[in-house]
Amino acid sequence: MTEGTTADPAAPADESADTLLARLEQEGDIAADYLEGLLDIADLDGDIDMDVEGDRALVSIVGDGNDRSLQRLVGQDGEVLEALQELTRLAVHRETGERSRLMLDIAGFRARKRSELAELGAKAAAEARRTGEPVKLRPMTPFERKVVHDAVAAAGLRSESEGEEPQRFVVVLAG
């Protein structure tokens, strides 16, 4: 597990960094047990990696290089992955009684998506800076919007989300 954590805004104000780390590690352990059971039921091979990044537990299912069998758990554009993440969060909630912000990745899908979205955010920021006009992007999931907002901020511009779910999208502002 990674030792560096930041305070969780949803955590009690008196929760120390050590307590937060222990809580997130517990979430990861519960999620790993749940996902191991799921892999066994589905007769799929995969290893579970756990980490803590900032204020969330990160759990990844990784394959042996031939991740084709795990692609069924990702689904089209990550739809099955999103559903499994929510089920895993519910399993953690059932055990701990607390809401989980756990992030699940399968076969590196989310990591690749994060990289693509960061590049999209940087390109949109460059376009907004060049044209002086706002740049509207396609509708995205909350995870996708967060990655784009972070990339735009890193480029020194501002962005905001507009619209209603599931058609909510990012607008990169020129100035």
C-alpha positions in Angstrom: 0.0 0.0 0.0 1.1 3.5 -0.7 1.9 5.5 2.5 1.0 9.0 1.1 -2.5 10.0 1.7 -4.4 13.3 1.9 -7.4 14.1 4.1 -10.8 12.8 2.9 -13.3 15.7 3.0 -16.0 13.1 3.9 -13.9 11.7 6.8 -14.3 12.9 10.4 -12.2 16.0 11.1 -10.3 14.2 13.8 -9.3 11.3 11.6 -5.5 11.1 11.5 -3.6 10.2 8.3 -2.7 6.8 9.9 -6.4 6.1 10.7 -7.4 7.1 7.2 -4.8 4.9 5.7 -5.9 2.0 7.8 -9.6 2.6 6.8 -8.7 2.7 3.1 -6.5 -0.5 3.4 -9.5 -2.2 5.1 -11.7 -1.1 2.2 -9.2 -2.5 -0.3 -9.0 -5.9 1.6 -12.8 -6.2 1.7 -13.0 -5.3 -2.0 -10.3 -7.8 -2.9 -12.1 -10.6 -1.1 -15.4 -9.7 -2.8 -13.7 -9.6 -6.3 -11.8 -12.8 -5.7 -15.1 -14.5 -5.0 -16.5 -13.0 -8.2 -13.5 -14.2 -10.3 -14.0 -17.7 -8.8 -17.7 -17.8 -9.6 -17.0 -16.5 -13.2 -14.1 -19.0 -13.5 -11.7 -16.1 -14.6 -8.1 -15.8 -13.8 -6.8 -12.6 -12.5 -4.7 -11.1 -9.7 -5.9 -8.4 -7.3 -3.6 -5.4 -6.7 -4.5 -2.9 -4.0 -3.2 0.6 -3.4 -4.2 3.8 -1.7 -4.0 7.1 -3.7 -5.0 10.3 -2.0 -8.3 9.6 -0.3 -9.4 6.4 -2.0 -8.6 2.8 -2.1 -7.6 1.6 -5.6 -8.2 -2.0 -6.5 -7.1 -3.5 -9.8 -7.8 -6.9 -11.4 -4.8 -7.7 -13.6 -4.4 -10.6 -16.0 -1.4 -12.6 -17.2 -0.8 -10.5 -20.3 -3.7 -12.2 -22.1 -6.4 -9.9 -20.6 -8.9 -10.9 -23.3 -10.8 -13.0 -20.7 -11.0 -10.0 -18.4 -12.4 -7.8 -21.1 -15.9 -9.3 -20.4 -15.6 -7.6 -17.0 -14.8 -4.3 -18.6 -17.7 -4.4 -21.1 -18.3 -1.8 -23.9 -16.7 1.5 -23.0 -16.3 0.3 -19.3 -20.0 -0.1 -18.6 -19.6 -3.5 -16.9 -16.6 -2.1 -15.0 -18.7 0.8 -13.7 -21.4 -1.7 -12.5 -18.8 -3.9 -10.8 -17.3 -0.9 -9.1 -20.7 0.0 -7.6 -21.3 -3.5 -6.5 -17.8 -3.6 -4.9 -18.5 -0.3 -3.1 -21.8 -1.8 -1.8 -19.9 -4.9 -0.5 -17.5 -2.5 1.3 -20.4 -0.5 2.7 -22.2 -3.7 3.9 -19.0 -4.6 5.9 -18.0 -1.2 7.2 -21.3 0.7 7.4 -19.5 3.6 5.6 -19.7 4.9 2.1 -16.8 4.0 -0.1 -15.1 6.0 -2.9 -13.1 3.0 -4.0 -11.8 3.0 -7.6 -11.8 -0.2 -9.5 -9.7 -0.9 -12.6 -9.7 -4.1 -14.7 -7.0 -5.0 -17.2 -5.7 -1.4 -17.2 -8.8 -0.1 -18.8 -9.2 2.9 -16.4 -5.5 3.7 -16.5 -5.6 3.9 -20.3 -8.8 5.9 -20.3 -7.2 8.3 -17.7 -4.3 8.9 -20.1 -6.5 9.4 -23.1 -8.8 11.9 -21.2 -5.8 13.8 -19.8 -4.6 14.3 -23.4 -8.1 15.3 -24.5 -8.2 17.9 -21.7 -4.8 19.3 -22.6 -5.8 19.6 -26.3 -9.1 21.3 -25.4 -7.2 23.7 -23.2 -4.8 24.5 -26.0 -7.7 25.0 -28.4 -9.5 27.3 -26.0 -6.3 29.3 -25.4 -5.6 29.5 -29.1 -9.2 30.5 -30.2 -10.2 32.5 -27.1 -13.6 30.6 -27.3 -15.0 28.0 -24.9 -14.6 24.4 -26.0 -17.5 22.0 -25.3 -16.7 18.3 -25.1 -18.9 15.2 -25.4 -21.0 13.9 -22.5 -18.9 12.0 -20.0 -19.1 10.0 -16.8 -18.2 11.7 -13.5 -14.8 9.9 -13.6 -14.1 11.1 -17.1 -15.1 14.7 -16.3 -12.8 14.7 -13.2 -9.8 13.6 -15.2 -10.5 16.3 -17.9 -11.0 19.0 -15.3 -7.7 18.1 -13.7 -5.9 18.2 -17.0 -7.4 21.6 -17.9 -6.4 23.0 -14.5 -2.9 21.6 -15.0 -2.8 23.6 -18.3 -3.7 26.7 -16.3 -7.3 27.2 -17.5 -10.7 26.7 -16.0 -13.4 24.3 -16.9 -16.9 23.5 -15.7 -19.5 20.8 -16.1 -22.8 21.6 -17.7 -26.0 19.6 -18.5 -27.8 16.9 -16.7 -26.7 13.2 -16.3 -26.2 11.2 -18.4 -25.6 14.1 -20.9 -23.3 16.1 -18.6 -20.3 17.5 -20.3 -17.2 19.6 -19.8 -16.8 23.1 -21.1 -13.2 24.4 -21.2 -13.2 28.2 -20.7 -10.8 30.4 -22.6 -9.8 32.9 -19.9 
